Amino acid sequence: MDHLPFSYITLYPLIFWLASLVVGGGLGWLAALLLRLIFKAWPVGRNVLMLLPWRAVIFALLWMLWSPLFYYAFHIRDLPAATYDFFQIGASLVLLTFILTIAVLVRHWFPSTLGVRLVSEARTLLVVAIMVATIGIGTNPSVNFIRVIRMYIASHFDKSLVWQGWLAVFLMMSLFDFLPGVIEMGLALAADRKKSAAPA
């Protein structure tokens, strides 16, 4: 690492990751414009779509990128380490920028009540908590889900366990995203009814 060019370990990653932010933000902006058109044509659609566990999808993909699934199941280990690191972080930035751009724009165009926003943030925290608990962030000595999978793969070379682990985490994330979504949609519908019943 000491013999690598300075630009290779600083400038190239920075350009690549900034490009990832641009790509993620651009895709998020286009998706937000599409949602804006849908919600204007179908006002109740925003409340109904609150049930969708999109957080589970995004963070399950992030879980895949930062777990043995991506590394072992897709033969990424055949790539140079630096290339894998660039792609791993770049893809993560695209996903996060994409969904954050959508969330910021949609909330700007269609403001929600405090209760709806609190439940929405709670859903995000629940899903993130599952990802952190199963992957383990800087917890090498601890026995977390990913560490168990790595140890099993090293001794048995069974990739099916990786897919099973990802599916189990994804289903758990979906459950913890969907159930509060019912509450969030209920609060949003109640706020809309209250607003429509208010005298002009």
Secondary structure, 3 states (H helix, E strand, C coil): CCCCCHHHHCHHHHHHHHHHHHHHHHHHHHHHHHHHHHHHHCCCHHHHHCCCCHHHHHHHHHHHHCCHHHHHHCCHHHCCHHHHHHHHHHHHHHHHHHHHHHHHHHHHHCCCCHHHHHHHHHHHHHHHHHHHHHHCCCCCCCCCHHHHHHHHHHHHCCCHHHHHHHHHHHHHHHHHHHHHHHHHHHHHHHHHHHHHHCCC
